[in-house]
Amino acid sequence: MMHDLAFIETQLQSPSLKRRTDFIATYDFPEQYNAFYRDYIRRNLQNPPRDSWFLIALIELAEDIHFFEPDIPTLLWQLYDSRRTAVYLKLTVLDYFLAYPVVSGESAEWEKNYRKRLQKATNELIKCQLLVNLLKINLLKEPYWHKLLTVVGRTSDYRVIIRTLNSLQKLPDLLPIHRKNLTAVVRENPLSQFRAVTDALLKFEAY
């Protein structure tokens, strides 16, 4: 059902943060009000509430409507770097960055930002996502591939493998050798016996 802007604005200003979160996560936002959504997203990122699920829904909406303005990465890095930020919120930020269109003149700054966070990362999900994002900047940089293969090969968390395989499918022009090496590493990991990992690998091989 199509609603007017007044209805959408009322839902997004609900006193209940949960209601706002559920609305953002489930509503099919009509494109003609994109300017309003962008202002709403920016204001909430400038002064973010301490609720991971709301922020995850908000960032996913920003990606869905292709809200890729130059100031948004700065706000998201501030959120990412906060000690209060949960792992899955950090991953949502990195997913947004993976979709963000990087122009050639900005590649070095993006690479610097990713490497800085990679040096501090201890969570395998975060490490692999940062490496995938680095590969978007420089697909042929072998040290990134080596680190990624090492983490995927040694992990005991099936989510690391599945997320890595799914994220790499968002990168264009993967070389056959890189696809082959990653597939071999995944197959050697005992977690490859799990159905969810097998399905993710088959999807990766087919894309």
trRosetta pair geometry for C-beta under 8 A, 3 or more apart (Angstrom, degrees):
i j d omega theta_ij theta_ji phi_ij phi_ji
2 30 6.2 58 -141 -65 94 136
3 7 3.9 -88 172 73 125 145
3 8 6.0 146 101 -46 116 82
3 30 7.9 -166 55 -6 61 122
4 7 5.6 105 58 7 64 99
4 8 7.5 -128 108 0 37 92
5 8 5.5 -58 -148 41 39 111
5 9 5.9 40 155 -22 72 108
5 33 5.2 161 -101 -108 99 133
5 36 6.3 139 -146 -21 117 168
6 9 5.8 -54 -144 37 27 111
6 10 6.4 32 155 -23 62 106
7 10 5.8 -56 -152 32 29 113
7 11 6.6 26 153 -17 64 106
8 11 5.9 -58 -153 36 32 109
8 12 6.3 21 155 -12 67 112
8 27 7.5 145 -122 155 92 156
8 29 7.2 85 -132 -128 138 87
8 33 6.4 116 61 117 161 168
8 36 7.4 103 103 109 129 142
9 12 5.9 -61 -143 43 30 106
9 13 6.1 14 161 -7 66 115
9 36 7.2 -79 -80 -180 97 141
10 13 6.1 -70 -144 46 25 100
10 14 7.3 59 150 -61 59 76
11 14 5.9 -15 -165 -31 37 112
11 19 7.3 -129 -163 144 74 99
11 20 7.0 140 151 -111 68 60
11 23 4.5 169 162 -147 122 162
11 27 7.4 109 116 -57 158 156
12 20 5.9 76 -142 -137 42 100
12 23 6.8 -136 -74 98 59 140
12 24 7.4 80 -108 -67 90 95
12 40 5.9 -28 169 -148 149 149
13 20 7.8 109 -24 -95 8 118
14 19 4.4 -77 119 91 157 125
14 20 5.1 -167 52 -58 104 84
14 23 7.4 131 5 -7 135 142
16 19 3.7 69 88 6 116 110
16 20 6.7 174 95 -10 63 80
17 20 5.6 -53 -150 37 37 112
17 21 6.2 40 151 -23 67 105
17 49 6.3 -154 -127 140 137 163
17 51 5.5 157 157 -25 142 171
17 54 5.6 -60 178 -69 102 141
18 21 5.5 -53 -147 35 32 114
18 22 6.3 30 156 -17 66 105
19 22 5.9 -52 -144 38 30 109
19 23 6.3 32 155 -21 63 108
20 23 5.7 -57 -149 36 29 113
20 24 6.4 26 156 -17 66 106
20 54 6.5 32 96 -128 106 111
21 24 6.0 -58 -148 37 28 107
21 25 6.1 20 158 -15 65 114
21 51 7.1 -107 -69 136 133 132
21 53 5.2 47 -159 119 147 100
21 54 4.4 -95 -87 -92 104 69
21 57 5.2 146 -155 12 70 151
22 25 5.8 -62 -143 41 28 109
22 26 6.0 -7 169 7 65 120
23 26 6.6 -81 -140 49 20 90
23 27 5.2 11 178 -23 67 124
24 27 6.7 -46 -110 29 17 104
24 54 7.5 84 36 -151 143 62
24 57 4.1 107 99 146 117 122
24 58 6.1 -21 173 -75 160 56
24 61 5.5 -76 -174 -47 102 138
25 57 4.3 -79 -65 -120 86 121
25 60 7.5 50 -115 68 69 137
29 33 6.9 -108 179 67 96 107
29 37 6.1 64 179 -80 152 145
29 61 7.0 67 -4 -149 147 109
29 64 7.7 113 39 108 117 129
29 65 6.8 -42 86 -72 134 122
30 33 5.9 72 81 12 87 100
31 34 5.7 -6 -171 -43 58 110
31 65 7.5 160 -121 -134 71 96
33 36 4.6 -34 176 34 91 119
33 37 6.2 96 119 -24 85 94
34 37 5.5 -55 -147 37 39 111
34 38 6.1 40 156 -23 70 105
34 65 5.5 169 -131 -175 101 128
34 67 7.8 -175 -173 -77 99 97
35 38 5.8 -52 -147 33 29 112
35 39 6.6 28 155 -16 62 105
36 39 5.9 -58 -152 37 31 109
36 40 6.3 31 151 -19 66 109
37 40 5.5 -59 -149 38 32 114
37 41 6.1 33 154 -20 68 106
37 61 6.7 -127 -176 153 123 121
37 65 5.9 102 101 3 145 174
37 67 7.3 -128 113 -64 101 138
38 41 5.8 -51 -144 36 30 110
38 42 6.2 30 157 -18 64 108
38 62 8.0 94 -115 -121 64 82
38 65 7.4 -133 -66 110 84 136
38 67 5.2 174 -111 -125 91 124
38 69 7.4 90 -164 -19 121 131
39 42 5.8 -55 -145 37 29 111
39 43 6.3 29 158 -19 64 108
40 43 6.0 -57 -148 36 27 109
40 44 6.5 16 158 -10 62 111
41 44 6.1 -67 -150 42 27 104
41 45 6.2 21 157 -15 66 111
41 58 5.8 152 -127 -178 82 97
41 61 6.6 -154 -88 92 122 111
41 62 5.1 130 -160 -80 154 102
41 67 6.0 84 67 119 159 169
41 72 7.9 4 128 -117 117 118
42 45 5.9 -61 -145 40 29 107
42 46 6.3 31 156 -23 65 107
42 69 7.7 -13 -86 54 120 141
42 71 7.4 46 -134 93 112 121
42 72 7.3 -93 -101 -90 82 87
42 75 7.6 176 -144 -26 62 168
43 46 5.8 -54 -148 33 29 113
43 47 6.9 -25 167 31 63 97
44 47 6.9 -77 -140 66 29 67
44 48 6.2 65 159 -106 67 58
44 49 7.1 -37 -159 -3 95 89
44 54 7.9 -117 -180 144 137 111
44 55 7.7 -168 142 -104 112 72
44 58 5.7 -115 99 -141 140 156
45 48 5.9 11 -133 -69 33 98
45 58 7.2 -177 -60 134 88 135
45 72 7.0 38 100 -138 170 74
45 75 4.2 68 146 152 118 140
45 76 7.0 -39 -155 -65 131 65
45 79 6.9 -77 -152 -42 85 134
46 75 6.4 -67 -76 -123 53 130
48 55 5.8 34 -159 -96 120 123
48 79 5.9 74 -18 -104 164 114
49 54 5.8 3 68 77 121 149
49 55 7.3 -159 62 -52 77 95
50 84 6.6 -52 -136 152 103 146
51 54 4.1 51 98 14 115 115
51 55 6.6 155 88 -12 63 88
52 55 5.8 -66 -150 43 31 107
52 56 6.0 35 155 -24 70 107
52 85 7.6 123 -105 -152 100 55
52 86 4.7 -9 -104 26 150 129
52 88 6.8 83 167 74 132 97
52 89 4.6 -114 -146 -55 97 123
53 56 5.6 -48 -143 34 32 114
53 57 6.4 32 156 -17 63 104
54 57 5.9 -59 -154 38 29 109
54 58 6.2 29 150 -21 65 110
55 58 5.4 -52 -143 37 34 115
55 59 6.2 31 159 -17 67 105
55 79 7.0 180 -170 -164 144 144
55 89 5.7 34 92 -137 122 119
55 92 7.6 142 120 83 84 145
56 59 6.1 -57 -145 38 27 105
56 60 6.3 26 156 -17 63 109
56 88 6.7 -6 -93 128 138 98
56 89 5.8 -109 -67 -105 91 71
56 92 4.7 -162 -129 -65 79 167
57 60 5.8 -58 -147 39 29 111
57 61 6.4 33 153 -22 63 105
58 61 5.7 -54 -153 33 30 113
58 62 6.7 34 148 -22 63 102
59 62 5.4 -46 -150 30 37 116
59 63 6.7 36 151 -16 64 100
59 76 7.1 97 -119 -114 122 118
59 92 5.0 112 82 144 139 113
59 93 6.4 -80 -150 -84 160 54
59 95 7.9 108 131 69 118 100
59 96 5.2 -90 175 -54 106 139
60 63 5.7 -51 -151 37 35 111
60 64 6.3 39 149 -24 66 106
60 92 6.6 -70 -53 -156 86 116
60 95 7.9 4 -96 97 77 132
60 96 7.8 -121 -83 -74 38 99
61 64 5.4 -53 -144 35 34 115
61 65 6.3 11 164 -1 68 108
61 67 7.9 22 119 10 71 130
62 65 6.6 -68 -144 47 24 93
62 67 4.2 -86 -157 58 76 119
62 72 6.8 162 -174 -156 144 146
62 96 6.4 22 88 -132 114 129
63 66 7.4 23 -176 -79 34 37
63 67 7.6 -73 -53 38 21 80
63 95 7.0 -39 -73 122 162 94
63 96 5.0 -131 -67 -115 113 78
63 99 5.2 82 -146 62 109 155
67 72 6.6 129 130 -74 91 159
68 72 6.8 -116 -144 44 31 140
68 99 7.9 -129 -84 116 121 88
68 100 5.4 152 -134 -136 113 75
68 101 5.9 73 155 24 162 90
69 72 5.2 104 63 -17 77 105
70 73 7.3 -51 -172 23 41 102
70 74 8.0 33 144 -8 64 107
71 74 5.6 -56 -165 36 53 116
71 75 6.5 49 145 -19 78 105
72 75 5.7 -57 -151 38 38 110
72 76 6.1 32 155 -17 70 109
73 76 5.6 -60 -142 42 33 109
73 77 6.1 36 159 -23 69 103
73 97 6.9 84 -119 -104 101 95
73 100 6.7 74 -74 -143 112 166
74 77 5.9 -51 -146 32 28 109
74 78 6.7 31 152 -19 60 104
75 78 5.8 -55 -157 33 32 114
75 79 6.6 31 148 -16 64 105
76 79 5.4 -51 -148 37 38 113
76 80 6.1 44 151 -24 68 104
76 93 4.8 157 179 -144 110 107
76 96 6.5 -127 -133 81 161 140
76 97 7.3 -174 112 -58 146 98
77 80 5.3 -48 -142 36 35 116
77 81 6.1 29 159 -17 66 109
77 93 7.8 140 -78 178 37 137
77 113 6.6 -78 -112 -159 136 129
78 81 6.1 -60 -145 39 26 106
78 82 7.0 43 152 -41 59 96
79 82 5.9 -41 -159 4 34 117
79 85 5.9 114 160 -94 67 136
79 89 7.3 -103 152 150 111 117
79 93 6.4 -179 89 -87 111 138
80 85 6.1 -154 -141 110 23 170
80 90 5.4 92 -139 -126 81 80
80 93 4.8 -148 -77 102 107 167
80 94 7.8 98 -115 -49 133 78
80 117 7.2 -29 142 -113 130 143
81 85 7.5 81 56 14 18 139
81 117 7.9 -115 -87 -101 83 105
82 85 4.5 106 70 -25 92 102
85 89 5.1 -123 -170 87 87 125
85 90 5.6 105 135 -59 117 88
86 89 4.8 91 60 8 80 105
86 90 7.1 -142 98 -6 41 87
87 90 5.6 -57 -153 35 33 113
87 91 6.4 32 152 -19 67 105
87 123 5.6 -165 -123 -159 123 171
87 125 6.3 75 174 71 121 131
87 126 6.5 -109 -146 -51 90 107
88 91 5.3 -46 -144 35 38 116
88 92 6.5 46 152 -23 64 99
89 92 5.5 -47 -150 31 35 114
89 93 6.7 41 149 -20 63 100
90 93 5.6 -52 -155 32 34 114
90 94 6.5 30 149 -15 66 105
90 126 5.9 -5 117 -108 135 112
91 94 5.5 -54 -148 39 36 111
91 95 6.3 42 150 -24 66 102
91 125 6.2 -38 -84 144 128 116
91 126 6.9 -113 -74 -91 82 66
91 129 5.8 172 -129 -42 80 171
91 163 7.6 -61 -153 -154 134 147
92 95 5.4 -46 -146 32 34 115
92 96 6.6 39 152 -20 62 100
93 96 5.7 -53 -155 33 32 113
93 97 6.5 30 148 -17 64 106
94 97 5.4 -51 -146 38 37 114
94 98 6.4 45 151 -28 65 99
94 126 7.6 159 -27 -140 153 65
94 129 4.5 83 124 145 153 126
94 130 6.6 -88 -127 -73 139 57
94 133 5.8 -109 -166 -48 97 141
95 98 5.5 -48 -150 27 33 115
95 99 6.9 23 153 -10 62 104
95 129 7.6 -57 -57 -156 66 130
95 167 7.7 -116 -107 -112 78 105
96 99 6.0 -65 -158 41 33 105
96 100 6.4 48 144 -43 67 101
97 100 5.1 -39 -145 11 39 123
97 110 7.8 156 -174 -149 115 111
97 133 5.8 25 107 -136 115 135
98 129 7.8 -92 -51 -171 127 90
98 132 6.9 -2 -108 117 128 106
98 133 5.4 -106 -83 -100 83 87
98 136 6.1 168 -141 -41 71 157
98 167 6.5 -102 -128 -158 165 100
98 170 5.8 64 151 104 122 147
99 170 7.4 -73 -80 -177 71 140
102 106 5.6 -132 -164 84 82 108
102 107 5.9 97 150 -89 123 67
102 110 5.4 -33 -128 -29 139 161
102 136 7.4 115 19 128 134 109
102 137 6.6 -41 96 -101 164 82
103 106 5.2 74 62 14 77 106
103 107 7.8 -114 98 -39 40 78
104 107 5.8 -25 -158 -19 40 117
106 109 5.3 -57 -168 42 67 113
106 110 6.0 68 136 -23 86 103
107 110 5.8 -60 -150 38 33 110
107 111 6.1 32 155 -20 69 108
107 137 5.2 139 -159 -157 92 99
107 138 7.6 105 176 -53 123 86
108 111 5.7 -54 -147 37 30 112
108 112 6.3 35 153 -22 64 105
109 112 5.6 -50 -147 34 32 115
109 113 6.5 33 153 -19 64 105
110 113 5.8 -56 -150 36 32 111
110 114 6.4 28 155 -16 66 107
110 137 5.5 -174 99 -93 118 133
111 114 5.9 -56 -147 38 31 109
111 115 6.1 29 157 -18 66 110
111 134 6.4 80 -129 -135 76 84
111 137 4.9 -177 -73 134 92 160
111 138 6.8 38 -100 -11 131 116
112 115 6.0 -58 -144 38 26 109
112 116 6.3 32 156 -25 62 107
113 116 5.8 -53 -149 31 28 115
113 117 6.8 18 157 -9 62 106
114 117 6.1 -64 -154 41 32 103
114 118 6.1 34 151 -26 68 109
114 130 5.3 153 -167 -167 92 90
114 133 5.5 -163 -116 101 136 113
114 134 4.9 178 126 -75 149 89
114 137 7.2 -163 14 -1 148 142
115 118 5.4 -52 -142 34 33 116
115 119 6.6 41 157 -27 64 99
115 134 7.1 87 -64 -104 74 129
116 119 6.2 -52 -159 24 28 112
116 120 7.4 7 150 -2 58 108
117 120 5.9 -68 -156 45 39 103
117 121 6.1 53 148 -47 73 103
117 126 7.8 -109 150 167 109 112
117 130 5.8 -153 96 -115 107 139
118 121 5.4 -42 -141 12 35 120
118 127 6.7 86 -142 -133 80 66
118 130 4.6 177 -83 132 92 146
118 131 7.1 97 -117 -63 131 71
118 134 7.3 0 -52 -44 146 138
121 126 4.6 -154 -149 111 121 116
121 127 4.8 163 120 -76 134 73
121 130 6.1 -154 -33 2 160 149
122 126 7.8 37 54 56 41 128
122 127 7.9 -78 130 -49 4 110
123 126 4.2 74 76 12 103 110
123 127 6.6 -172 90 -13 51 85
124 127 5.4 -50 -142 35 35 116
124 128 6.2 30 162 -16 68 105
124 151 5.7 164 -148 -173 95 114
124 155 5.4 130 179 -112 156 115
124 157 5.9 150 69 41 138 132
124 160 4.7 -31 128 -100 117 138
125 128 6.3 -59 -149 38 25 104
125 129 6.4 19 157 -14 62 111
125 157 7.3 -78 -53 113 91 145
125 159 6.3 -18 -90 115 116 110
125 160 5.7 -122 -81 -96 62 76
125 163 6.1 48 -142 49 89 160
126 129 5.9 -61 -146 40 29 107
126 130 6.2 29 157 -19 66 108
127 130 6.0 -61 -152 36 26 109
127 131 6.4 23 153 -17 64 109
127 147 7.7 -120 170 153 107 110
127 151 5.5 -172 109 -113 129 160
128 131 5.6 -55 -148 37 34 112
128 132 6.4 36 153 -20 67 102
128 148 6.2 93 -133 -136 75 82
128 151 5.5 -153 -73 104 93 141
128 152 6.7 94 -111 -64 128 87
128 160 5.6 130 -7 -164 151 88
128 163 6.6 116 96 93 130 107
128 164 4.6 -73 171 -82 134 108
128 167 7.7 142 134 40 96 145
129 132 5.6 -48 -146 34 35 111
129 133 6.3 35 153 -17 65 105
129 163 6.7 -46 -70 143 97 124
129 164 7.8 -125 -69 -89 54 66
129 167 6.3 -170 -119 -93 73 169
130 133 5.6 -56 -149 39 32 112
130 134 6.3 35 150 -21 65 104
131 134 5.4 -49 -146 35 34 114
131 135 6.5 37 152 -21 64 102
131 144 5.4 159 -158 -170 87 89
131 147 5.7 -153 -111 95 137 109
131 148 4.4 174 136 -77 147 99
131 151 7.5 172 1 24 153 140
132 135 5.6 -53 -152 34 33 113
132 136 7.0 43 147 -26 62 95
132 148 7.2 104 -60 -115 65 136
132 164 6.5 -172 -59 -138 125 67
132 167 4.4 36 168 124 168 129
132 168 5.9 -117 -130 -72 114 68
132 171 7.2 -142 -173 -37 88 127
133 136 5.5 -40 -157 20 38 116
133 137 7.3 35 147 -14 61 99
134 137 5.7 -55 -160 35 41 110
134 138 6.7 -30 162 41 74 89
134 141 7.2 -77 145 63 103 137
134 144 4.9 -153 106 -126 123 140
135 138 6.8 -82 -133 74 33 53
135 139 5.4 60 178 -113 78 51
135 141 7.2 -143 -108 47 62 95
135 144 5.4 -180 -70 126 83 139
135 145 7.2 89 -100 -69 122 73
135 148 7.4 -6 -43 -39 133 152
135 168 7.6 -6 86 -117 147 85
135 171 6.3 -26 114 -106 106 161
136 139 7.3 24 -116 -69 16 82
136 170 7.9 -23 -91 105 120 97
136 171 5.6 -135 -93 -106 76 105
138 141 4.1 49 119 -21 118 119
138 144 7.0 134 82 2 98 146
139 171 6.7 149 -106 175 112 130
139 173 6.7 33 177 94 174 99
139 174 7.3 -142 -162 -105 122 51
139 175 7.6 137 148 -16 112 95
140 175 7.7 72 -101 -24 79 134
141 144 4.7 60 95 8 104 112
141 145 7.3 165 94 -9 56 87
142 145 5.3 -56 -149 39 44 112
142 146 6.0 47 154 -25 74 103
143 146 5.5 -51 -144 35 33 114
143 147 6.4 32 158 -17 66 104
144 147 5.9 -54 -148 37 30 108
144 148 6.2 30 153 -19 64 109
145 148 5.7 -58 -147 38 30 112
145 149 6.1 29 157 -18 67 108
145 178 6.0 -102 -127 -126 135 105
145 181 7.3 57 170 88 119 144
146 149 6.0 -56 -146 38 27 108
146 150 6.3 31 154 -23 62 108
147 150 5.6 -55 -149 33 30 115
147 151 6.5 26 157 -15 65 104
148 151 6.1 -57 -150 37 30 105
148 152 6.2 22 157 -12 66 112
148 164 6.9 147 -170 -149 105 131
148 182 7.6 -25 120 -103 113 108
149 152 5.9 -59 -141 44 29 108
149 153 5.8 30 160 -22 66 113
149 181 6.2 -47 -101 143 139 110
149 182 6.4 -123 -98 -97 90 65
149 185 5.0 -160 -156 -68 88 164
150 153 5.9 -59 -143 37 23 110
150 154 6.3 0 166 -2 61 115
151 154 6.4 -73 -145 46 24 96
151 155 6.0 39 161 -49 66 105
151 160 6.8 -120 144 174 101 136
152 155 6.0 -40 -138 7 26 117
152 160 6.5 -167 -109 131 61 105
152 161 5.8 101 -151 -102 92 74
152 164 5.6 -102 -92 62 120 169
152 182 6.9 18 84 -148 163 83
152 185 5.5 79 99 125 111 128
152 186 6.4 -46 157 -78 120 75
152 189 7.0 -102 150 -46 70 146
153 185 4.4 -82 -78 -166 96 107
153 188 6.5 2 -140 81 94 115
153 189 6.0 -156 -146 -69 41 102
154 189 7.9 -107 -40 -109 10 108
155 160 4.3 -111 -166 67 166 148
155 161 6.5 -169 73 -44 134 86
155 189 7.0 5 59 -141 76 143
155 191 7.3 -33 97 1 87 149
156 191 7.2 162 -145 -54 39 121
157 160 4.6 84 86 -10 99 106
157 161 7.8 174 98 -4 60 81
158 161 5.7 -54 -160 36 48 111
158 162 6.2 41 149 -17 76 108
158 191 4.8 -175 -93 -168 84 130
158 194 5.5 -39 -114 60 146 157
158 196 6.2 83 153 82 136 118
158 197 5.3 -106 -151 -60 106 110
159 162 5.7 -58 -142 42 34 108
159 163 5.8 31 162 -17 70 110
160 163 6.3 -58 -142 39 22 106
160 164 6.2 22 158 -19 60 112
161 164 5.9 -61 -149 37 26 110
161 165 6.3 22 158 -15 64 109
161 186 5.8 116 -152 -128 120 103
161 189 6.7 -161 -84 77 140 157
161 191 6.0 173 -3 102 150 135
161 192 7.9 -142 -172 -78 164 67
161 197 5.4 21 100 -128 139 106
161 200 6.9 132 125 87 89 143
161 201 8.0 -24 159 -61 115 95
162 165 6.0 -58 -148 38 28 109
162 166 6.2 22 158 -14 65 111
162 196 6.2 -30 -82 144 138 102
162 197 6.3 -109 -65 -101 89 60
162 200 4.5 -148 -126 -73 76 166
163 166 5.8 -60 -144 42 29 108
163 167 5.9 27 159 -20 67 111
164 167 5.9 -57 -141 38 26 108
164 168 6.3 27 160 -21 62 108
164 182 7.9 -150 135 -160 118 126
165 168 6.1 -56 -148 33 26 110
165 169 7.1 32 153 -26 58 102
165 182 7.7 155 -97 150 78 127
165 186 7.2 47 -70 -92 121 153
165 200 4.6 115 78 155 146 107
165 201 6.3 -100 -121 -85 157 49
165 203 7.3 103 144 75 120 97
165 204 4.3 -86 -167 -65 106 137
166 169 5.9 -53 -163 22 34 115
166 170 7.9 34 145 -21 60 97
166 200 6.4 -68 -49 -148 88 110
166 203 7.8 16 -93 98 72 132
166 204 7.8 -98 -66 -76 38 98
167 170 5.9 -51 -170 20 45 113
167 171 7.9 41 141 -19 66 98
168 171 5.6 -49 -163 23 51 113
168 174 6.5 52 170 -82 104 144
168 182 7.3 68 -56 170 178 174
168 204 6.9 41 74 -137 115 114
169 203 7.4 -37 -74 133 152 98
169 204 6.3 -125 -64 -116 107 69
169 207 4.9 25 -135 86 111 174
171 174 6.0 87 97 -60 108 94
174 178 5.4 -118 -177 80 92 121
174 179 5.3 101 128 -56 123 99
175 178 4.7 89 62 6 87 103
175 179 7.1 -156 93 -4 45 86
176 179 5.6 -58 -147 40 34 112
176 180 6.0 35 156 -22 69 108
177 180 5.6 -53 -144 37 30 113
177 181 6.2 29 157 -19 64 107
178 181 5.8 -51 -142 36 30 109
178 182 6.3 26 160 -15 63 108
179 182 6.1 -59 -147 39 26 107
179 183 6.2 28 156 -20 63 110
179 204 7.6 179 -148 151 94 98
179 205 7.5 121 175 -114 113 58
180 183 5.8 -58 -148 36 27 112
180 184 6.4 27 156 -19 63 107
181 184 5.8 -56 -149 35 30 111
181 185 6.4 29 154 -18 65 107
182 185 5.7 -55 -148 36 33 111
182 186 6.3 32 155 -18 66 105
182 204 7.8 -98 111 153 123 145
183 186 5.9 -56 -149 36 30 110
183 187 6.3 27 155 -18 65 109
183 201 6.7 110 -133 -162 79 105
183 204 7.3 -176 -88 104 91 121
183 205 6.3 71 -107 -84 133 102
184 187 5.8 -57 -147 37 30 110
184 188 6.4 27 155 -19 64 108
185 188 5.8 -59 -150 36 30 110
185 189 6.8 36 151 -28 63 101
186 189 5.7 -51 -155 23 35 113
186 192 5.6 118 149 -88 73 114
186 197 7.1 -173 -178 175 108 109
186 201 5.5 175 123 -102 146 123
187 192 5.2 99 -129 -131 35 170
187 201 7.4 113 -67 -154 77 158
188 192 7.5 92 38 -8 20 140
189 192 5.4 119 72 -26 76 94
189 197 7.9 -116 89 -175 115 153
190 193 6.3 -28 176 5 59 112
191 194 5.5 -30 -176 10 66 116
191 197 5.3 135 138 -59 88 164
192 197 5.3 -127 -119 120 38 132
192 198 6.6 91 -179 -74 65 73
192 201 6.9 27 -138 -31 95 154
193 197 7.6 39 47 58 30 127
193 198 7.6 -4 -168 -48 13 112
194 197 4.6 79 70 11 94 107
194 198 6.8 -165 91 -9 45 88
195 198 5.5 -56 -145 38 32 114
195 199 6.2 33 157 -20 67 105
196 199 5.9 -52 -147 35 29 111
196 200 6.5 28 154 -17 62 107
197 200 5.7 -56 -148 38 32 110
197 201 6.2 32 153 -20 66 107
198 201 5.8 -57 -148 36 29 111
198 202 6.4 29 155 -19 65 106
199 202 5.8 -54 -147 36 31 111
199 203 6.4 31 154 -18 63 107
200 203 5.7 -56 -150 37 31 112
200 204 6.3 34 151 -22 65 106
201 204 5.5 -52 -147 35 33 114
201 205 6.3 31 155 -18 66 105
202 205 5.8 -54 -146 37 31 110
202 206 6.2 22 157 -16 64 113
203 206 5.9 -64 -145 40 28 108
203 207 6.4 37 158 -40 66 102
204 207 6.2 -46 -146 12 28 111
